[in-house]
Amino acid sequence: MRFLLTVAVLFLLPFAGYYTWRGIKAARSAAGEGENGEARDLPPPPLQVLALVGAGLAIIGILALAIGTAFGGGAQTGQFRPPALEGGRVVPGRIDPVEQRREAPPEEEQEPAGDGARG
């Protein structure tokens, strides 16, 4: 599911960019561009590009965080074993679970062996 959403987002991004560009062109023509092609009410083109790039990066960052959080993939605990060649065949990599340390119960203090008399 995570892979499918990632592919879908990457597929739709160019279309979103195109429609954003078309929107800017429509706003420019509605604002009445001057003779040299500059719009009256819009910022200069370098700032428009910077704003679009910033907005695109923000959207991609938010989507990456949302998809990564929703579909996890993290929080795997264990010892990583890389792929290895054993007996002429490749054994795929894996994550072996970490054995939990079992704390031994505290030993009760025992008196030294003997007759029990101190002295």
C-alpha distance (Angstrom), angle and dihedral (degrees) to the residues before:
residue distance angle dihedral
M1 . . .
R2 3.80 . .
F3 3.79 91.2 .
L4 3.80 91.3 48.8
L5 3.81 92.6 51.8
T6 3.78 91.9 47.0
V7 3.79 91.4 51.7
A8 3.81 91.4 46.1
V9 3.81 92.4 51.5
L10 3.80 92.2 47.9
F11 3.79 90.0 47.9
L12 3.82 94.0 50.5
L13 3.83 97.4 44.6
P14 3.84 95.5 81.5
F15 3.80 90.5 50.9
A16 3.80 90.8 50.7
G17 3.80 89.7 50.2
Y18 3.79 91.4 49.9
Y19 3.81 93.7 50.4
T20 3.81 90.0 46.7
W21 3.80 89.7 52.8
R22 3.80 90.7 48.1
G23 3.80 89.4 50.5
I24 3.79 91.7 53.0
K25 3.81 90.6 48.7
A26 3.81 90.6 50.1
A27 3.81 91.1 48.8
R28 3.79 90.3 49.8
S29 3.77 93.1 51.1
A30 3.82 91.5 45.8
A31 3.81 90.1 49.8
G32 3.79 89.7 53.5
E33 3.75 111.8 -115.5
G34 3.76 118.8 -131.1
E35 3.78 124.6 -117.4
N36 3.81 93.1 -87.9
G37 3.82 92.7 52.8
E38 3.80 98.7 -101.7
A39 3.77 119.9 134.4
R40 3.78 117.4 -129.5
D41 3.81 100.8 -142.2
L42 3.80 101.4 33.0
P43 3.80 126.3 82.9
P44 3.80 117.5 -106.5
P45 3.84 115.3 -74.0
P46 3.84 96.9 -103.0
L47 3.79 89.9 58.0
Q48 3.80 91.0 47.1
V49 3.79 90.6 53.8
L50 3.79 91.3 46.2
A51 3.81 90.6 50.4
L52 3.80 92.0 49.2
V53 3.80 93.0 47.6
G54 3.80 90.9 48.2
A55 3.80 92.3 48.4
G56 3.80 91.0 47.5
L57 3.80 92.8 50.3
A58 3.79 90.9 47.9
I59 3.80 91.7 51.2
I60 3.80 92.4 46.9
G61 3.81 90.9 48.7
I62 3.78 93.0 49.9
L63 3.80 91.6 47.3
A64 3.80 92.0 48.0
L65 3.79 91.5 51.5
A66 3.80 92.8 45.4
I67 3.80 94.7 47.7
G68 3.80 92.6 43.3
T69 3.78 92.3 49.4
A70 3.79 96.1 42.9
F71 3.76 97.4 48.1
G72 3.78 98.7 32.1
G73 3.72 119.5 -163.9
G74 3.77 92.4 170.1
A75 3.77 131.8 88.2
Q76 3.77 94.1 64.8
T77 3.74 110.4 152.5
G78 3.73 124.0 -163.5
Q79 3.76 144.9 74.4
F80 3.82 115.0 -59.3
R81 3.79 114.8 -133.4
P82 3.83 111.9 -165.5
P83 3.81 121.6 -141.6
A84 3.79 111.5 -77.4
L85 3.78 139.5 -172.5
E86 3.80 108.9 -119.8
G87 3.77 123.2 171.2
G88 3.79 93.6 -14.2
R89 3.81 96.0 -52.7
V90 3.79 132.8 92.1
V91 3.77 115.5 -112.0
P92 3.82 108.8 -155.3
G93 3.78 121.4 -122.0
R94 3.77 118.6 -95.9
I95 3.76 144.4 170.5
D96 3.78 113.7 -114.4
P97 3.79 115.4 -154.3
V98 3.78 115.4 -108.8
E99 3.75 113.6 -117.6
Q100 3.77 111.1 -121.4
R101 3.76 112.6 -122.1
R102 3.72 110.6 -118.8
E103 3.73 110.9 -147.1
A104 3.75 112.1 -136.9
P105 3.76 113.9 -123.9
P106 3.78 110.9 -100.7
E107 3.76 110.8 -92.0
E108 3.71 114.9 -119.7
E109 3.72 115.0 -116.9
Q110 3.75 108.4 -100.6
E111 3.75 125.5 -160.6
P112 3.75 115.4 -120.5
A113 3.77 115.3 -93.7
G114 3.71 113.4 -96.5
D115 3.76 141.3 91.1
G116 3.77 92.5 -54.9
A117 3.79 93.6 -116.9
R118 3.75 116.3 124.4
G119 3.53 121.1 -153.6
